[in-house]
Structures are given as C-alpha cells and as structure tokens.
Amino acid sequence: MQPLLTILNQTTDFLKRKGIEEARLDAQHLIAHGLGLRRLDLYLQFDRPLDEEEIARLRQLVVRRGNREPLQHIIGTTAFFNLEIGCDPRALIPRPETEQLVERALKWSATLSAGRVLEVGTGTGAPILAFAEARPEWRCAAVDLSPEAISLARENAQRNGLENRVEWLVGDLAQPAAHLAPFDLVIANLPYIPTQVIDQLQPEV
C-alpha cells in the first residue's frame, strides 16, 4: 500500500516524461476519476493508503494518458459552462475558448425576447446546448456532417436534461436546416487547422 500523495507524485513524473504539458493537473484528474472522488477531495486525502487493486486501476488510466489519449476521452466528460459534456472519438473535444462563442451569442441575443438560432458543425453539441439552457424561449437547431457526432450531441442533450430543446440535423453546413429558416442567429466553430500542419501538433489534437 502506498499513500495517495506518493502515487500522485509518481504519476506526475511519469506524465512529464511522456511530454504531457499539464502533467500535475492531468494526474489529479485521472486519480480523482479512478477513485471516484472530486479533484479537490484529493487534497484532504493525501495520506490515504491505496491498495493494490486501486493502484492497478489507476495505472491503466495513467498508461492511456501516457500514450497521449486525450484526458477527456479517458474520463469521458468535460465541463462546458454549467454543462457536463460527454466526450469520445465521435467529435472534437470542446475547448475552453469555445465558451467565448457562446458568451458572444448570449450577449447579442439578450436584446431579443425570442428567436431562432442555428449551430453549424455542432460536434458534441456543447455550444448550442449551453445557449439553449440560457435562452429557453429560443428555438434551437444544430447541424453536423457526421451522424456519429449528432448521436453524441443527442446523448449530451439527454445528459443535461435538454433533449427537447434542440432539433438535430445531419448534412453539409446549413443546407439541412433550410426548411427552418430564417434564423436570427447562426453560430459556428468549425475545424480550422490546415491539414498541412497537423503533423506539427500534439498527438491528442
């Protein structure tokens, strides 16, 4: 048996050697997830001894992260506004910067009592779901080229109690939503990384 703090330090060192930029933070998330704790709870249990079964369970998670599998795929979720968004290979992981898109949409829409909004390239559904939660009087729709992504977005709507708030459509750009037009607002955060520089990015990306 080894204390939790020792395992945390060893995990941090391992992830650093694997080139993980935020090794300490990732180690905390992985250990908290593996032990069924909140990350902040770790600070209250640094002296807690972990048995071999717990260590083996954590080791599996840490090895996956060391192989550069995205943290959000290992944990299965990420936070976005007040929502819990499920993440897996069906769609790109929503980045914290994407919240700025929602903030601008909410600021712009604050002058209207109601309206229609369309998200193009919805992926996990995070932006349109955050908007739908904040603007219950608006009619919301979202499109993605990938049926798998739309499937994930539907799951995220259900996860957050918003399953009846968004009309989900599959197809290219805004074309599938033509029958719902006109829209008062269209939002999009489409993939923007040129293919010729992909090899220069971190493996997770």
BAVEXKOL-325939 format. One line per 3 residues: number of its first residue (from 0); for each residue x, y, z of N, C-alpha, C, O. Coordinates in Angstrom, 2 decimals. Layout:
<rs>
NUM = X/Y/Z/X/Y/Z/X/Y/Z/X/Y/Z  ...
</rs>
This chain:
<rs>
0 = 0.85/-1.20/0.00/0.00/0.00/0.00/0.89/1.24/0.00/1.92/1.29/0.67  0.46/2.24/-0.77/1.21/3.48/-0.87/0.27/4.67/-0.67/-0.89/4.61/-1.06  0.78/5.76/-0.05/-0.07/6.93/0.16/-0.49/7.56/-1.17/0.23/7.48/-2.16
3 = -1.65/8.17/-1.16/-2.17/8.82/-2.36/-1.19/9.86/-2.88/-0.99/9.96/-4.09  -0.57/10.65/-1.99/0.35/11.68/-2.44/1.54/11.09/-3.20/2.00/11.66/-4.18  2.02/9.95/-2.74/3.13/9.29/-3.44/2.71/8.89/-4.85/3.46/9.10/-5.80
6 = 1.53/8.32/-4.98/1.02/7.92/-6.28/0.83/9.15/-7.17/1.12/9.09/-8.37  0.35/10.24/-6.60/0.16/11.47/-7.37/1.49/11.99/-7.89/1.59/12.38/-9.05  2.51/11.99/-7.04/3.82/12.48/-7.47/4.43/11.57/-8.54/5.01/12.05/-9.51
9 = 4.30/10.26/-8.36/4.82/9.32/-9.34/4.10/9.47/-10.68/4.72/9.40/-11.75  2.79/9.66/-10.62/2.01/9.83/-11.84/2.41/11.10/-12.56/2.56/11.12/-13.78  2.59/12.18/-11.80/3.01/13.45/-12.39/4.35/13.31/-13.10/4.52/13.78/-14.22
12 = 5.31/12.66/-12.44/6.64/12.46/-13.05/6.54/11.63/-14.32/7.22/11.92/-15.31  5.71/10.59/-14.31/5.54/9.73/-15.49/4.97/10.52/-16.66/5.45/10.41/-17.78  3.93/11.31/-16.39/3.30/12.08/-17.45/4.23/13.17/-17.99/4.20/13.48/-19.18
15 = 5.05/13.75/-17.13/6.04/14.72/-17.60/7.01/14.07/-18.58/7.36/14.65/-19.61  7.46/12.86/-18.24/8.39/12.16/-19.14/7.73/11.83/-20.47/8.42/11.69/-21.48  6.42/11.71/-20.47/5.69/11.41/-21.70/5.34/12.67/-22.50/4.69/12.59/-23.54
18 = 5.76/13.82/-22.00/5.55/15.06/-22.73/4.22/15.74/-22.48/3.81/16.60/-23.26  3.52/15.37/-21.40/2.23/15.99/-21.09/2.50/17.35/-20.46/3.19/17.44/-19.44  1.95/18.42/-21.06/2.24/19.77/-20.60/1.72/20.04/-19.18/2.46/20.55/-18.34
21 = 0.49/19.70/-18.91/-0.10/19.94/-17.59/-0.13/18.62/-16.82/-1.20/18.13/-16.45  1.04/18.07/-16.59/1.14/16.73/-16.02/0.49/16.64/-14.63/-0.23/15.69/-14.35  0.74/17.62/-13.78/0.19/17.57/-12.42/-1.33/17.63/-12.44/-2.00/16.85/-11.75
24 = -1.88/18.53/-13.23/-3.32/18.66/-13.31/-3.95/17.40/-13.89/-4.97/16.92/-13.38  -3.36/16.85/-14.95/-3.89/15.62/-15.53/-3.82/14.47/-14.55/-4.74/13.65/-14.47  -2.72/14.40/-13.79/-2.58/13.35/-12.78/-3.69/13.45/-11.74/-4.25/12.44/-11.32
27 = -4.00/14.66/-11.32/-5.07/14.86/-10.34/-6.41/14.39/-10.90/-7.17/13.71/-10.22  -6.70/14.78/-12.14/-7.96/14.38/-12.76/-8.06/12.86/-12.89/-9.11/12.28/-12.60  -6.99/12.23/-13.31/-7.01/10.78/-13.51/-7.20/10.04/-12.19/-7.99/9.10/-12.11
30 = -6.49/10.47/-11.16/-6.58/9.80/-9.86/-7.96/10.03/-9.24/-8.56/9.10/-8.70  -8.45/11.25/-9.33/-9.79/11.53/-8.80/-10.83/10.69/-9.52/-11.73/10.13/-8.89  -10.71/10.60/-10.83/-11.66/9.80/-11.61/-11.57/8.32/-11.23/-12.59/7.66/-11.04
33 = -10.36/7.82/-11.13/-10.17/6.41/-10.82/-10.64/6.02/-9.43/-11.02/4.87/-9.20  -10.62/6.98/-8.51/-11.04/6.71/-7.14/-12.47/7.16/-6.86/-12.98/6.97/-5.75  -13.13/7.75/-7.86/-14.50/8.21/-7.68/-14.60/9.42/-6.77/-15.57/9.56/-6.02
36 = -13.59/10.29/-6.83/-13.56/11.48/-5.99/-13.64/12.74/-6.84/-13.44/12.69/-8.05  -13.93/13.87/-6.20/-13.72/15.16/-6.84/-12.24/15.50/-6.75/-11.55/15.06/-5.83  -11.75/16.27/-7.71/-10.32/16.58/-7.71/-9.91/17.29/-6.43/-8.84/17.01/-5.88
39 = -10.75/18.20/-5.93/-10.41/18.93/-4.71/-10.36/18.01/-3.50/-9.69/18.33/-2.51  -11.07/16.89/-3.55/-11.06/15.95/-2.42/-9.69/15.32/-2.22/-9.38/14.85/-1.12  -8.88/15.29/-3.26/-7.56/14.68/-3.14/-6.72/15.37/-2.07/-5.94/14.73/-1.37
42 = -6.88/16.69/-1.96/-6.07/17.45/-1.00/-6.38/17.07/0.44/-5.56/17.29/1.34  -7.55/16.51/0.66/-7.93/16.11/2.02/-7.55/14.66/2.32/-7.74/14.19/3.44  -7.01/13.95/1.30/-6.74/12.52/1.47/-5.32/12.15/1.04/-5.08/11.00/0.65
45 = -4.38/13.08/1.11/-3.02/12.79/0.66/-2.39/11.63/1.42/-1.55/10.91/0.87  -2.78/11.43/2.67/-2.20/10.35/3.48/-2.96/9.02/3.32/-2.55/8.01/3.89  -4.04/9.03/2.56/-4.83/7.81/2.39/-4.02/6.73/1.69/-3.50/6.96/0.60
48 = -3.92/5.55/2.29/-3.19/4.46/1.62/-4.04/3.83/0.52/-5.22/3.56/0.72  -3.43/3.59/-0.62/-4.12/2.94/-1.74/-3.68/1.49/-1.82/-2.49/1.18/-1.76  -4.66/0.60/-1.97/-4.30/-0.82/-2.05/-3.93/-1.19/-3.49/-4.02/-0.36/-4.39
51 = -3.51/-2.41/-3.69/-3.01/-2.85/-5.00/-4.09/-2.79/-6.07/-3.81/-2.48/-7.23  -5.32/-3.08/-5.69/-6.41/-3.03/-6.66/-6.64/-1.60/-7.15/-6.84/-1.37/-8.35  -6.61/-0.64/-6.24/-6.78/0.76/-6.62/-5.62/1.23/-7.48/-5.81/1.93/-8.47
54 = -4.41/0.85/-7.09/-3.23/1.26/-7.86/-3.26/0.67/-9.26/-2.91/1.35/-10.22  -3.68/-0.58/-9.38/-3.76/-1.22/-10.70/-4.79/-0.51/-11.57/-4.58/-0.33/-12.77  -5.90/-0.11/-10.97/-6.95/0.59/-11.73/-6.43/1.94/-12.21/-6.67/2.33/-13.35
57 = -5.72/2.65/-11.34/-5.16/3.94/-11.72/-4.07/3.78/-12.78/-3.95/4.61/-13.69  -3.29/2.72/-12.66/-2.20/2.51/-13.62/-2.73/2.40/-15.04/-2.12/2.91/-15.98  -3.87/1.73/-15.21/-4.47/1.60/-16.55/-4.82/2.96/-17.13/-4.59/3.22/-18.31
60 = -5.38/3.82/-16.30/-5.74/5.16/-16.77/-4.50/5.97/-17.13/-4.47/6.67/-18.14  -3.49/5.88/-16.30/-2.27/6.67/-16.50/-1.54/6.22/-17.76/-1.01/7.05/-18.50  -1.50/4.93/-18.00/-0.85/4.42/-19.22/-1.57/4.95/-20.46/-0.92/5.33/-21.43
63 = -2.88/4.97/-20.43/-3.64/5.50/-21.57/-3.29/6.96/-21.81/-3.12/7.38/-22.96  -3.18/7.74/-20.74/-2.81/9.16/-20.91/-1.37/9.28/-21.39/-1.06/10.15/-22.21  -0.50/8.43/-20.88/0.88/8.45/-21.34/1.02/8.12/-22.81/1.97/8.55/-23.46
66 = 0.07/7.36/-23.34/0.03/7.05/-24.77/-0.64/8.15/-25.56/-0.90/8.00/-26.76  -0.92/9.27/-24.90/-1.45/10.50/-25.47/-2.91/10.39/-25.89/-3.36/11.11/-26.79  -3.65/9.49/-25.25/-5.10/9.51/-25.41/-5.62/10.73/-24.67/-5.22/10.97/-23.54
69 = -6.51/11.51/-25.28/-6.99/12.73/-24.63/-7.59/12.45/-23.25/-8.31/11.47/-23.06  -7.29/13.33/-22.31/-7.79/13.18/-20.95/-9.31/13.08/-20.93/-9.88/12.28/-20.19  -9.97/13.90/-21.75/-11.43/13.92/-21.74/-12.02/12.61/-22.25/-13.11/12.22/-21.84
72 = -11.31/11.91/-23.13/-11.79/10.61/-23.60/-11.64/9.56/-22.51/-12.47/8.66/-22.39  -10.59/9.66/-21.73/-10.37/8.71/-20.64/-11.42/8.91/-19.55/-12.03/7.95/-19.07  -11.62/10.16/-19.17/-12.60/10.46/-18.13/-14.03/10.34/-18.66/-14.95/9.95/-17.94
75 = -14.19/10.68/-19.94/-15.49/10.54/-20.57/-16.32/11.80/-20.66/-17.33/11.84/-21.35  -15.89/12.86/-19.95/-16.66/14.10/-19.95/-15.71/15.30/-19.84/-14.54/15.16/-19.50  -16.27/16.47/-20.12/-15.58/17.72/-19.84/-16.63/18.75/-19.43/-17.80/18.61/-19.78
78 = -16.21/19.76/-18.70/-17.14/20.81/-18.28/-17.21/21.88/-19.36/-16.20/22.23/-19.97  -18.42/22.39/-19.59/-18.63/23.47/-20.56/-19.79/24.31/-20.05/-20.92/23.85/-19.96  -19.48/25.59/-19.70/-20.44/26.41/-18.98/-20.91/25.62/-17.75/-20.06/25.10/-17.02
81 = -22.22/25.51/-17.49/-22.67/24.67/-16.35/-23.05/23.30/-16.80/-23.77/22.61/-16.08  -22.60/22.85/-17.97/-22.99/21.55/-18.51/-21.87/20.53/-18.37/-20.69/20.87/-18.30  -22.28/19.27/-18.31/-21.33/18.17/-18.39/-21.47/17.55/-19.78/-22.52/17.02/-20.13
84 = -20.39/17.65/-20.56/-20.42/17.23/-21.95/-19.65/15.92/-22.12/-18.46/15.84/-21.81  -20.35/14.90/-22.62/-19.69/13.64/-22.89/-18.74/13.77/-24.07/-19.05/14.43/-25.06  -17.58/13.14/-23.95/-16.55/13.23/-24.99/-16.06/11.84/-25.38/-15.79/11.00/-24.53
87 = -15.96/11.62/-26.68/-15.36/10.40/-27.20/-14.93/10.67/-28.64/-15.15/11.78/-29.13  -14.34/9.71/-29.32/-13.80/9.97/-30.67/-14.83/10.37/-31.73/-14.44/10.67/-32.85  -16.11/10.38/-31.41/-17.11/10.77/-32.41/-17.06/12.24/-32.77/-17.57/12.63/-33.82
90 = -16.46/13.08/-31.92/-16.43/14.52/-32.20/-15.23/15.14/-31.49/-14.71/14.58/-30.53  -14.81/16.31/-31.99/-13.71/17.02/-31.35/-14.11/17.48/-29.95/-15.28/17.77/-29.70  -13.15/17.54/-29.06/-13.40/17.97/-27.69/-13.60/19.48/-27.66/-12.77/20.22/-28.19
93 = -14.68/19.97/-27.05/-14.87/21.42/-26.97/-13.77/22.06/-26.13/-13.47/21.60/-25.03  -13.18/23.12/-26.66/-12.10/23.80/-25.98/-12.66/24.93/-25.10/-13.75/25.43/-25.37  -11.93/25.32/-24.06/-12.42/26.42/-23.21/-12.68/27.70/-24.00/-13.59/28.46/-23.68
96 = -11.88/27.93/-25.05/-12.06/29.14/-25.86/-13.43/29.17/-26.54/-13.95/30.24/-26.86  -14.00/27.99/-26.77/-15.31/27.92/-27.44/-16.40/28.56/-26.59/-17.43/28.97/-27.11  -16.17/28.64/-25.29/-17.15/29.29/-24.43/-17.32/30.76/-24.80/-18.38/31.35/-24.58
99 = -16.26/31.37/-25.37/-16.36/32.76/-25.80/-17.39/32.93/-26.90/-18.07/33.95/-26.98  -17.51/31.92/-27.77/-18.53/31.95/-28.81/-19.92/32.02/-28.20/-20.76/32.81/-28.64  -20.16/31.20/-27.19/-21.46/31.19/-26.53/-21.70/32.52/-25.80/-22.80/33.06/-25.83
102 = -20.67/33.03/-25.16/-20.81/34.30/-24.44/-21.22/35.42/-25.39/-22.07/36.25/-25.06  -20.61/35.44/-26.58/-20.96/36.49/-27.55/-22.37/36.29/-28.07/-23.11/37.26/-28.26  -22.75/35.04/-28.31/-24.10/34.77/-28.78/-25.14/35.18/-27.74/-26.19/35.73/-28.08
105 = -24.85/34.90/-26.48/-25.79/35.27/-25.42/-25.87/36.79/-25.26/-26.94/37.34/-25.02  -24.74/37.46/-25.39/-24.74/38.93/-25.28/-25.55/39.54/-26.42/-26.34/40.46/-26.20  -25.36/39.01/-27.63/-26.07/39.56/-28.79/-27.57/39.30/-28.68/-28.38/40.16/-29.01
108 = -27.93/38.12/-28.21/-29.34/37.73/-28.17/-30.10/38.33/-27.00/-31.32/38.22/-26.93  -29.39/38.96/-26.08/-30.05/39.50/-24.88/-31.04/40.59/-25.22/-31.93/40.87/-24.41  -30.93/41.21/-26.39/-31.84/42.29/-26.77/-33.13/41.77/-27.38/-34.06/42.55/-27.63
111 = -33.21/40.45/-27.64/-34.39/39.86/-28.27/-35.14/38.99/-27.25/-34.53/38.26/-26.48  -36.46/39.09/-27.27/-37.25/38.30/-26.34/-37.29/36.83/-26.75/-37.44/35.95/-25.90  -37.15/36.57/-28.07/-37.14/35.20/-28.57/-36.58/35.22/-29.99/-36.43/36.28/-30.60
114 = -36.27/34.04/-30.49/-35.72/33.98/-31.83/-35.37/32.55/-32.20/-35.71/31.60/-31.49  -34.68/32.42/-33.33/-34.22/31.13/-33.81/-32.71/31.17/-33.97/-32.16/32.14/-34.49  -32.05/30.12/-33.53/-30.59/30.04/-33.62/-30.21/28.70/-34.24/-30.82/27.67/-33.95
117 = -29.19/28.74/-35.08/-28.66/27.54/-35.72/-27.17/27.44/-35.43/-26.43/28.41/-35.57  -26.73/26.24/-35.01/-25.29/26.00/-34.93/-24.88/25.08/-36.08/-25.48/24.03/-36.29  -23.86/25.49/-36.80/-23.33/24.72/-37.92/-22.05/24.03/-37.47/-21.14/24.67/-36.95
120 = -21.98/22.71/-37.66/-20.82/21.95/-37.21/-20.84/21.77/-35.70/-19.89/22.17/-35.01  -21.90/21.19/-35.18/-22.13/21.20/-33.73/-21.21/20.27/-32.95/-20.95/20.53/-31.77  -20.72/19.19/-33.56/-19.84/18.28/-32.83/-20.51/17.66/-31.62/-21.52/16.96/-31.75
123 = -19.97/17.91/-30.44/-20.55/17.38/-29.20/-21.87/18.03/-28.84/-22.59/17.54/-27.98  -22.19/19.15/-29.50/-23.40/19.90/-29.16/-23.22/20.91/-28.05/-24.19/21.55/-27.65  -22.01/21.06/-27.56/-21.79/21.91/-26.37/-22.28/23.35/-26.55/-23.04/23.81/-25.69
126 = -21.90/24.09/-27.61/-22.35/25.48/-27.70/-23.86/25.65/-27.80/-24.44/26.48/-27.10  -24.50/24.86/-28.67/-25.94/25.03/-28.83/-26.69/24.61/-27.57/-27.73/25.19/-27.25  -26.18/23.63/-26.85/-26.83/23.21/-25.61/-26.67/24.27/-24.53/-27.60/24.52/-23.76
129 = -25.49/24.89/-24.45/-25.29/25.97/-23.48/-26.20/27.15/-23.80/-26.77/27.77/-22.90  -26.34/27.45/-25.09/-27.24/28.53/-25.50/-28.69/28.17/-25.17/-29.43/29.00/-24.64  -29.08/26.93/-25.47/-30.46/26.50/-25.23/-30.82/26.57/-23.75/-31.94/26.92/-23.39
132 = -29.87/26.23/-22.90/-30.14/26.29/-21.46/-30.33/27.73/-21.00/-31.19/28.01/-20.17  -29.51/28.63/-21.55/-29.57/30.03/-21.13/-30.72/30.80/-21.76/-31.17/31.81/-21.21  -31.20/30.34/-22.93/-32.26/31.03/-23.65/-33.42/30.05/-23.93/-33.62/29.66/-25.08
135 = -34.16/29.66/-22.91/-35.23/28.66/-23.10/-36.34/29.13/-24.03/-37.10/28.31/-24.54  -36.44/30.44/-24.26/-37.50/30.96/-25.13/-37.12/30.88/-26.62/-37.96/31.12/-27.49  -35.87/30.56/-26.90/-35.41/30.48/-28.29/-35.62/29.08/-28.86/-35.58/28.09/-28.12
138 = -35.84/29.01/-30.19/-35.89/27.73/-30.89/-34.51/27.45/-31.44/-33.91/28.29/-32.11  -34.00/26.27/-31.15/-32.61/25.94/-31.46/-32.52/24.75/-32.42/-33.30/23.80/-32.33  -31.56/24.83/-33.32/-31.29/23.73/-34.24/-29.77/23.62/-34.40/-29.04/24.59/-34.20
141 = -29.32/22.43/-34.76/-27.89/22.21/-34.94/-27.66/21.19/-36.04/-28.43/20.24/-36.20  -26.59/21.40/-36.81/-26.26/20.55/-37.95/-24.83/20.05/-37.80/-23.95/20.77/-37.33  -24.60/18.81/-38.22/-23.24/18.31/-38.37/-23.21/17.33/-39.54/-24.19/16.64/-39.82
144 = -22.07/17.31/-40.21/-21.90/16.40/-41.34/-21.85/14.95/-40.90/-22.16/14.04/-41.67  -21.43/14.74/-39.64/-21.21/13.39/-39.11/-22.42/12.89/-38.33/-22.81/13.50/-37.33  -23.04/11.78/-38.76/-24.12/11.20/-37.97/-23.64/10.76/-36.59/-24.41/10.82/-35.62
147 = -22.37/10.34/-36.49/-21.83/9.92/-35.19/-21.77/11.11/-34.23/-22.08/10.97/-33.04  -21.37/12.26/-34.74/-21.33/13.46/-33.90/-22.73/13.84/-33.42/-22.91/14.18/-32.25  -23.71/13.78/-34.31/-25.08/14.10/-33.93/-25.58/13.13/-32.87/-26.31/13.51/-31.96
150 = -25.18/11.86/-32.98/-25.55/10.88/-31.97/-24.99/11.27/-30.61/-25.68/11.18/-29.59  -23.73/11.71/-30.58/-23.11/12.15/-29.33/-23.80/13.40/-28.81/-24.04/13.52/-27.61  -24.12/14.34/-29.69/-24.79/15.57/-29.27/-26.15/15.27/-28.65/-26.53/15.88/-27.66
153 = -26.88/14.32/-29.24/-28.18/13.93/-28.66/-27.99/13.36/-27.25/-28.76/13.66/-26.34  -26.95/12.54/-27.08/-26.67/11.99/-25.76/-26.36/13.10/-24.76/-26.77/13.03/-23.60  -25.63/14.12/-25.21/-25.30/15.22/-24.32/-26.54/16.04/-23.97/-26.65/16.56/-22.86
156 = -27.44/16.16/-24.92/-28.70/16.85/-24.63/-29.46/16.10/-23.53/-29.96/16.72/-22.59  -29.53/14.80/-23.65/-30.22/13.99/-22.65/-29.50/14.04/-21.31/-30.14/14.13/-20.26  -28.17/14.00/-21.35/-27.36/14.04/-20.12/-27.66/15.30/-19.31/-27.62/15.28/-18.08
159 = -27.97/16.39/-20.01/-28.16/17.68/-19.35/-29.63/18.11/-19.28/-29.93/19.26/-18.98  -30.55/17.17/-19.56/-31.96/17.49/-19.45/-32.46/18.45/-20.50/-33.41/19.19/-20.26  -31.80/18.46/-21.68/-32.17/19.39/-22.75/-32.59/18.65/-24.01/-32.49/19.19/-25.11
162 = -33.07/17.41/-23.86/-33.33/16.56/-25.02/-34.41/17.10/-25.95/-34.43/16.75/-27.13  -35.30/17.97/-25.44/-36.38/18.51/-26.28/-36.13/19.95/-26.70/-37.04/20.62/-27.20  -34.90/20.43/-26.51/-34.64/21.85/-26.76/-33.96/22.11/-28.10/-33.94/23.25/-28.56
165 = -33.40/21.09/-28.74/-32.64/21.30/-29.97/-33.11/20.32/-31.03/-33.32/19.14/-30.76  -33.27/20.82/-32.27/-33.56/19.95/-33.40/-32.23/19.61/-34.07/-31.51/20.49/-34.53  -31.91/18.32/-34.11/-30.62/17.86/-34.61/-30.76/17.41/-36.07/-31.68/16.67/-36.42
168 = -29.83/17.86/-36.92/-29.87/17.57/-38.35/-28.51/17.11/-38.84/-27.48/17.56/-38.35  -28.51/16.21/-39.80/-27.27/15.69/-40.39/-27.14/16.21/-41.81/-28.08/16.12/-42.60  -25.96/16.76/-42.14/-25.73/17.23/-43.50/-24.63/18.26/-43.57/-23.96/18.53/-42.57
171 = -24.46/18.83/-44.75/-23.34/19.73/-45.02/-23.70/21.18/-44.70/-24.66/21.73/-45.25  -22.93/21.78/-43.81/-23.10/23.18/-43.42/-24.56/23.46/-43.06/-25.16/22.68/-42.32  -25.15/24.55/-43.56/-26.51/24.93/-43.13/-27.60/24.34/-44.01/-28.78/24.55/-43.75
174 = -27.22/23.61/-45.05/-28.20/23.13/-46.02/-29.35/22.34/-45.39/-30.50/22.56/-45.76  -29.09/21.41/-44.46/-30.20/20.62/-43.90/-31.21/21.44/-43.11/-32.32/20.97/-42.85  -30.84/22.67/-42.73/-31.73/23.50/-41.91/-32.47/24.54/-42.74/-33.11/25.43/-42.19
177 = -32.39/24.43/-44.07/-33.01/25.44/-44.93/-34.51/25.55/-44.68/-35.08/26.64/-44.75  -35.15/24.43/-44.38/-36.60/24.46/-44.18/-37.00/25.13/-42.87/-38.17/25.42/-42.65  -36.03/25.39/-42.00/-36.31/26.04/-40.72/-36.04/27.55/-40.77/-36.39/28.27/-39.84
180 = -35.44/28.01/-41.85/-35.08/29.43/-41.98/-36.35/30.30/-42.03/-37.43/29.81/-42.37  -36.21/31.58/-41.68/-34.98/32.30/-41.39/-34.54/32.15/-39.93/-35.34/31.85/-39.05  -33.22/32.37/-39.71/-32.65/32.35/-38.37/-32.23/33.75/-37.96/-31.77/34.54/-38.78
183 = -32.40/34.04/-36.69/-31.94/35.33/-36.15/-30.45/35.31/-35.86/-29.79/36.35/-35.82  -29.92/34.09/-35.64/-28.53/33.96/-35.25/-27.98/32.63/-35.75/-28.64/31.60/-35.60  -26.80/32.65/-36.34/-26.10/31.43/-36.74/-24.73/31.44/-36.09/-24.00/32.42/-36.20
186 = -24.38/30.36/-35.41/-23.08/30.26/-34.77/-22.33/29.05/-35.33/-22.95/28.07/-35.76  -21.01/29.13/-35.32/-20.20/28.02/-35.84/-18.79/28.12/-35.28/-18.24/29.21/-35.14  -18.23/26.98/-34.97/-16.81/26.88/-34.58/-16.24/25.67/-35.32/-15.93/24.65/-34.71
189 = -16.12/25.82/-36.63/-15.72/24.71/-37.49/-14.24/24.40/-37.33/-13.47/25.27/-36.93  -13.81/23.17/-37.63/-12.38/22.84/-37.60/-11.59/23.81/-38.47/-11.95/24.07/-39.62  -10.51/24.34/-37.91/-9.79/25.42/-38.60/-8.30/25.14/-38.78/-7.57/26.02/-39.23
192 = -7.83/23.95/-38.43/-6.41/23.64/-38.52/-6.09/23.13/-39.93/-6.67/22.12/-40.34  -5.21/23.79/-40.66/-4.85/23.32/-42.01/-4.23/21.93/-41.96/-3.43/21.63/-41.07  -4.60/21.09/-42.90/-4.10/19.71/-42.90/-2.59/19.65/-43.01/-1.97/18.69/-42.53
195 = -1.97/20.65/-43.63/-0.52/20.58/-43.84/0.29/20.80/-42.57/1.50/20.57/-42.56  -0.35/21.25/-41.49/0.39/21.47/-40.24/-0.01/20.47/-39.15/0.45/20.58/-38.02  -0.85/19.51/-39.48/-1.33/18.57/-38.47/-0.18/17.81/-37.81/-0.21/17.56/-36.61
198 = 0.84/17.47/-38.60/1.97/16.71/-38.04/2.75/17.52/-37.01/3.52/16.94/-36.24  2.57/18.84/-36.96/3.29/19.67/-36.02/2.56/19.83/-34.68/3.09/20.42/-33.74  1.36/19.29/-34.62/0.55/19.46/-33.41/0.79/18.32/-32.42/1.38/17.30/-32.77
201 = 0.32/18.52/-31.20/0.43/17.47/-30.20/-0.41/16.27/-30.62/-1.42/16.44/-31.31  -0.02/15.07/-30.22/-0.73/13.86/-30.66/-2.21/13.86/-30.35/-3.00/13.32/-31.12  -2.61/14.46/-29.21/-4.02/14.49/-28.85/-4.85/15.21/-29.90/-5.95/14.77/-30.24
204 = -4.32/16.31/-30.43/-5.03/17.07/-31.45/-5.13/16.28/-32.75/-5.69/16.76/-33.73
</rs>
